Amino acid sequence: MPRTEHTINDALAELLRGTRRAWRDGQVVTSEDTGQLRDTSGRPDILVIEPNVCPVVIETEVFPATTVEAEALSRLGVQMRTTGRRILSSIAVRLPDRLRKKYGDALQKDLASAVDLEMALIAGSGAVGATRWPTSGWMVGTVADLSLLTQSASVPPDVIDEAAPNPSRRD
């Protein structure tokens, strides 16, 4: 019987928790958690809610993953139910099809050693005007690469632009 996306997301979230000390608390990186988003019954595949930075959603789908980008884009601008913080970054991840055939420890080991996760960062305050990096194609990497991308996405370009002094502005 093939593994469901939910099972793969749980395994991926567990591996991500091990990549950063601040994420080891089980409440920072969650998978398939309902009730986190305001005004929607949507359930992000993986949600990273680290204190003092913006929450980041990771949407996953097994290859060919035809809707993963649309799902990631739909998360932008959504508010967290408890804090009201907005999601300004979302990562679309295409997972290799072979993961559907893995079970338990074999799934964890395959994910931990995978070098073919395909990722794209989507950032913005909503679907309109959002940016995608890379602009076309996919970054290919590991769980560690996904962790680093997620960490950098927690302070999205819009937040940096708002905080940076603008020499042309005279306040």
QUIDAUR-V247745 format. One record per run of one state. SS is the DSSP state (A for helix, B for strand, O for the rest). FROM is the first residue (numbers start at 1). TO is the last residue. If there is no record, write none. Layout:
ss:from:to
SS:FROM:TO
SS:FROM:TO
This chain:
ss:from:to
O:1:4
A:5:17
O:18:20
A:21:23
O:24:28
B:29:31
O:32:36
B:37:37
O:38:45
B:46:48
O:49:55
B:56:62
O:63:67
A:68:75
O:76:78
B:79:80
O:81:85
B:86:86
O:87:88
B:89:95
O:96:96
A:97:101
O:102:103
A:104:113
O:114:116
B:117:123
O:124:130
B:131:133
O:134:138
B:139:141
O:142:142
A:143:153
O:154:156
A:157:163
O:164:171
